[in-house]
Amino acid sequence: MALPNAYAQYTNSRILTASPAELTLLLYEGAIKFGNIAVVKIEAGDIPGAHDNIIRVEKIIDYFRETLDMKYPVAQDFERIYVYLSQRLIQANLKKDKEIMEEILTHLRSMRDNWKEVMKKQAQAKAPTA
């Protein structure tokens, strides 16, 4: 069973060599992954599984909040978004509500996609011009 170990090594290497921007993207993708799993667990009636995955999303959102640099005005906007998502995650977890999780996932996907665009534009700006 070397395959799971190889995947773990790849994932670990990917994290250790990622730039801060890439780490942010990985966190968004992780939050989406755990949110998707939570939806599947809710649908299956797996309350503990849903809870565990919603908590994982909450921890990622908490990390985003903790790392905001409030000297930048845009950080206030992100703070409001993250507070809202945190509140909705609590509601989703208390009710094991699939629709709330779908709403949260919509926001997370949008934020991830916007982050990808920022990364793309930043890479283009750094690229040498011919």
C-alpha positions in Angstrom: 0.0 0.0 0.0 2.6 2.5 -1.0 0.1 4.6 -3.0 -1.5 6.4 0.1 2.0 7.1 1.4 3.1 8.5 -1.9 0.0 10.8 -2.0 0.7 12.0 1.5 4.3 12.8 0.6 3.2 14.6 -2.5 0.6 16.6 -0.5 3.2 17.4 2.2 5.7 18.5 -0.5 3.1 20.7 -2.2 2.3 22.4 1.1 6.0 22.9 2.1 6.9 24.4 -1.3 3.8 26.6 -1.8 3.9 30.4 -1.8 1.7 32.3 0.6 -0.8 32.9 -2.3 -0.8 29.2 -3.1 -1.3 28.2 0.5 -4.4 30.5 0.6 -5.7 28.8 -2.5 -5.1 25.4 -0.9 -7.0 26.5 2.2 -10.0 27.6 0.1 -9.9 24.3 -1.8 -9.8 22.4 1.5 -12.7 24.4 2.9 -14.7 23.5 -0.2 -13.7 19.9 0.0 -14.8 19.6 3.6 -18.0 21.5 2.9 -18.8 19.1 0.1 -18.2 16.1 2.4 -20.4 17.7 5.0 -23.2 18.0 2.5 -22.8 14.3 1.6 -22.8 13.4 5.3 -25.9 15.4 5.9 -27.7 13.7 3.0 -26.6 10.3 4.4 -27.8 11.1 7.9 -24.3 10.8 9.2 -24.5 13.5 12.0 -21.0 13.0 13.5 -19.4 13.0 10.0 -21.3 16.2 9.0 -20.3 17.8 12.3 -16.6 16.9 11.9 -16.4 18.3 8.4 -18.3 21.5 9.2 -15.9 22.1 12.1 -13.0 21.7 9.6 -14.5 24.4 7.4 -14.9 26.6 10.5 -11.3 26.1 11.5 -10.2 27.3 8.0 -12.4 30.3 8.2 -11.1 31.1 11.7 -7.5 30.8 10.3 -8.4 33.3 7.6 -9.8 35.7 10.2 -6.7 35.4 12.4 -4.3 36.1 9.6 -6.0 39.2 8.2 -3.8 42.3 8.2 -6.1 45.0 9.4 -3.9 47.8 8.3 -5.4 47.3 4.9 -9.0 48.6 4.3 -9.9 45.5 2.3 -9.3 43.4 5.5 -12.4 44.9 7.0 -14.4 43.6 4.1 -12.9 40.1 4.4 -13.6 40.2 8.2 -17.3 40.9 7.6 -17.5 38.0 5.0 -15.6 35.6 7.3 -17.9 36.5 10.3 -20.9 35.9 8.2 -19.6 32.5 7.0 -18.8 31.6 10.6 -22.3 32.4 11.7 -23.8 30.4 8.9 -21.5 27.5 9.6 -22.7 27.4 13.2 -26.3 27.4 12.0 -25.6 24.7 9.4 -24.0 22.6 12.1 -26.7 23.1 14.7 -29.5 22.2 12.1 -27.4 19.9 9.9 -28.9 22.0 7.1 -27.8 21.1 3.6 -29.1 24.4 2.1 -27.1 26.5 4.4 -24.0 24.5 3.5 -24.7 24.9 -0.2 -24.9 28.7 0.3 -21.6 28.7 2.2 -20.0 26.6 -0.6 -21.3 29.1 -3.2 -19.5 31.9 -1.3 -16.3 29.8 -0.8 -16.2 28.9 -4.5 -16.6 32.5 -5.5 -13.8 33.6 -3.2 -11.6 30.8 -4.4 -12.2 31.8 -8.0 -11.5 35.4 -7.3 -8.3 34.4 -5.5 -7.2 32.4 -8.6 -7.8 35.5 -10.8 -5.7 37.7 -8.4 -2.9 35.1 -8.6 -3.2 35.0 -12.4 -3.0 38.8 -12.7 -0.1 38.9 -10.3 1.8 36.3 -12.3 1.1 38.2 -15.5 2.4 41.4 -13.9 5.6 39.7 -12.9 6.1 38.1 -16.3 8.8 39.7 -18.4 7.5 41.7 -21.4 9.0 41.0 -24.8 
